Amino acid sequence: MKITVTLLRFSIWILSFTCMLGCSGQEDWPFHSEEPIREQKFNKRIWNEIDGSYNPRDPMVKDIMENHLYIGMKYADVINLLGDSTMKMDKNQTISYEVYFDNYTELNKCLTIQFTNDSLVKSFKKVEWTN
């Protein structure tokens, strides 16, 4: 009797575990989603909460470009608003902030900001590419 109960419990555990693995829907779930990103208002604290596994910036980019960045804005004001850039000033006087990276699809998204020789914002845009 004791062997039968143990065998029954083991069988139930195996079935539960198999169902959990096989019924997840997507092979890469929950890390990859086809759902569109929900836009949100810029929040400086959340913008800077990047760790190696999560980047909260992408939903805020539209609000930043429409309501916070502007042509003629000083470099120091951009850094004060967004913090240090992910990619430092290059020869084109452009800085970039990584806003999204998906290891599954290798999709990258950055907010790039170009400056004049006087360190004023000349242009800004969201750039997307895959490796």
C-alpha positions as a Markdown table, in Angstrom:
| # | Residue | x | y | z |
|---|---|---|---|---|
| 1 | Met | 0.0 | 0.0 | 0.0 |
| 2 | Lys | 2.8 | 2.4 | 0.9 |
| 3 | Ile | 4.6 | 1.8 | -2.4 |
| 4 | Thr | 1.4 | 2.4 | -4.3 |
| 5 | Val | 0.8 | 5.8 | -2.7 |
| 6 | Thr | 4.4 | 6.8 | -3.3 |
| 7 | Leu | 4.2 | 5.7 | -6.9 |
| 8 | Leu | 0.9 | 7.6 | -7.3 |
| 9 | Arg | 2.4 | 10.8 | -5.8 |
| 10 | Phe | 5.5 | 10.5 | -8.1 |
| 11 | Ser | 3.3 | 10.0 | -11.2 |
| 12 | Ile | 1.2 | 13.1 | -10.3 |
| 13 | Trp | 4.4 | 15.1 | -9.8 |
| 14 | Ile | 5.8 | 13.9 | -13.2 |
| 15 | Leu | 2.6 | 14.8 | -15.0 |
| 16 | Ser | 2.4 | 18.2 | -13.4 |
| 17 | Phe | 6.0 | 19.0 | -14.2 |
| 18 | Thr | 5.6 | 17.8 | -17.8 |
| 19 | Cys | 2.4 | 19.9 | -18.2 |
| 20 | Met | 4.2 | 23.0 | -16.8 |
| 21 | Leu | 7.0 | 22.6 | -19.3 |
| 22 | Gly | 4.9 | 21.8 | -22.3 |
| 23 | Cys | 2.0 | 24.2 | -21.8 |
| 24 | Ser | 3.9 | 27.4 | -21.5 |
| 25 | Gly | 2.7 | 28.6 | -24.9 |
| 26 | Gln | 5.9 | 30.0 | -26.3 |
| 27 | Glu | 9.3 | 28.4 | -26.1 |
| 28 | Asp | 10.9 | 31.6 | -24.9 |
| 29 | Trp | 8.1 | 32.8 | -22.6 |
| 30 | Pro | 8.2 | 35.1 | -20.6 |
| 31 | Phe | 11.2 | 36.8 | -22.0 |
| 32 | His | 10.0 | 37.6 | -25.5 |
| 33 | Ser | 6.7 | 39.1 | -26.3 |
| 34 | Glu | 5.0 | 40.3 | -29.5 |
| 35 | Glu | 2.8 | 42.7 | -27.6 |
| 36 | Pro | 3.4 | 46.4 | -28.4 |
| 37 | Ile | 5.1 | 48.4 | -25.7 |
| 38 | Arg | 2.8 | 50.5 | -23.6 |
| 39 | Glu | 3.9 | 54.1 | -23.6 |
| 40 | Gln | 4.4 | 55.9 | -20.3 |
| 41 | Lys | 5.4 | 59.3 | -19.0 |
| 42 | Phe | 9.1 | 60.0 | -18.4 |
| 43 | Asn | 10.2 | 59.2 | -14.8 |
| 44 | Lys | 13.8 | 60.0 | -14.0 |
| 45 | Arg | 14.1 | 57.5 | -11.2 |
| 46 | Ile | 12.7 | 54.6 | -13.3 |
| 47 | Trp | 14.8 | 55.7 | -16.4 |
| 48 | Asn | 17.9 | 55.1 | -14.3 |
| 49 | Glu | 16.8 | 51.7 | -12.9 |
| 50 | Ile | 18.7 | 49.6 | -15.4 |
| 51 | Asp | 20.2 | 46.3 | -14.5 |
| 52 | Gly | 21.6 | 43.6 | -16.6 |
| 53 | Ser | 18.3 | 41.9 | -17.3 |
| 54 | Tyr | 15.7 | 44.8 | -17.5 |
| 55 | Asn | 15.7 | 48.1 | -19.2 |
| 56 | Pro | 12.6 | 50.3 | -18.5 |
| 57 | Arg | 13.4 | 53.1 | -20.9 |
| 58 | Asp | 11.7 | 52.2 | -24.2 |
| 59 | Pro | 8.1 | 53.0 | -23.1 |
| 60 | Met | 9.3 | 56.5 | -22.0 |
| 61 | Val | 11.1 | 57.6 | -25.2 |
| 62 | Lys | 8.1 | 59.1 | -27.0 |
| 63 | Asp | 7.3 | 61.3 | -24.0 |
| 64 | Ile | 10.9 | 62.4 | -23.7 |
| 65 | Met | 11.1 | 63.4 | -27.3 |
| 66 | Glu | 7.7 | 65.2 | -27.3 |
| 67 | Asn | 7.8 | 66.8 | -23.9 |
| 68 | His | 11.3 | 67.0 | -22.5 |
| 69 | Leu | 14.0 | 67.3 | -25.2 |
| 70 | Tyr | 14.1 | 70.3 | -27.5 |
| 71 | Ile | 16.3 | 71.8 | -30.2 |
| 72 | Gly | 18.7 | 74.2 | -28.6 |
| 73 | Met | 18.7 | 72.4 | -25.2 |
| 74 | Lys | 22.1 | 72.6 | -23.5 |
| 75 | Tyr | 24.2 | 69.4 | -23.2 |
| 76 | Ala | 24.4 | 69.8 | -19.4 |
| 77 | Asp | 20.6 | 70.0 | -19.2 |
| 78 | Val | 20.3 | 66.8 | -21.2 |
| 79 | Ile | 22.7 | 65.0 | -18.8 |
| 80 | Asn | 20.8 | 66.4 | -15.9 |
| 81 | Leu | 17.6 | 65.1 | -17.3 |
| 82 | Leu | 18.7 | 61.7 | -18.6 |
| 83 | Gly | 21.9 | 60.9 | -16.7 |
| 84 | Asp | 25.1 | 59.8 | -18.3 |
| 85 | Ser | 24.7 | 58.4 | -21.8 |
| 86 | Thr | 25.2 | 54.7 | -22.6 |
| 87 | Met | 27.5 | 55.7 | -25.6 |
| 88 | Lys | 29.7 | 58.7 | -25.1 |
| 89 | Met | 30.0 | 61.6 | -27.5 |
| 90 | Asp | 31.3 | 60.4 | -30.9 |
| 91 | Lys | 33.0 | 62.4 | -33.8 |
| 92 | Asn | 29.5 | 63.4 | -35.0 |
| 93 | Gln | 28.8 | 65.0 | -31.6 |
| 94 | Thr | 26.2 | 62.4 | -30.9 |
| 95 | Ile | 25.4 | 60.6 | -27.6 |
| 96 | Ser | 23.1 | 57.6 | -27.3 |
| 97 | Tyr | 21.0 | 56.0 | -24.6 |
| 98 | Glu | 20.2 | 52.3 | -25.0 |
| 99 | Val | 16.5 | 52.0 | -24.5 |
| 100 | Tyr | 15.9 | 48.4 | -25.5 |
| 101 | Phe | 17.8 | 45.2 | -26.4 |
| 102 | Asp | 16.3 | 41.8 | -27.0 |
| 103 | Asn | 18.7 | 38.8 | -26.9 |
| 104 | Tyr | 16.2 | 36.6 | -28.7 |
| 105 | Thr | 15.7 | 38.8 | -31.8 |
| 106 | Glu | 18.9 | 40.9 | -31.4 |
| 107 | Leu | 16.7 | 44.0 | -31.8 |
| 108 | Asn | 18.4 | 47.1 | -30.5 |
| 109 | Lys | 16.8 | 50.5 | -29.8 |
| 110 | Cys | 18.6 | 53.7 | -28.8 |
| 111 | Leu | 17.7 | 57.3 | -28.3 |
| 112 | Thr | 20.4 | 59.4 | -30.1 |
| 113 | Ile | 21.0 | 63.0 | -29.5 |
| 114 | Gln | 23.2 | 65.1 | -31.8 |
| 115 | Phe | 24.7 | 68.4 | -30.6 |
| 116 | Thr | 26.1 | 71.5 | -32.3 |
| 117 | Asn | 29.7 | 72.8 | -31.8 |
| 118 | Asp | 28.2 | 75.0 | -29.1 |
| 119 | Ser | 26.9 | 71.9 | -27.2 |
| 120 | Leu | 23.3 | 72.6 | -28.0 |
| 121 | Val | 20.8 | 69.9 | -29.1 |
| 122 | Lys | 20.8 | 69.8 | -32.9 |
| 123 | Ser | 18.5 | 66.8 | -33.4 |
| 124 | Phe | 17.3 | 63.7 | -31.6 |
| 125 | Lys | 15.6 | 60.4 | -32.7 |
| 126 | Lys | 14.9 | 56.8 | -31.8 |
| 127 | Val | 17.0 | 54.4 | -33.8 |
| 128 | Glu | 16.3 | 50.7 | -34.2 |
| 129 | Trp | 18.5 | 47.9 | -35.7 |
| 130 | Thr | 19.2 | 44.2 | -35.5 |
| 131 | Asn | 22.6 | 42.6 | -35.4 |
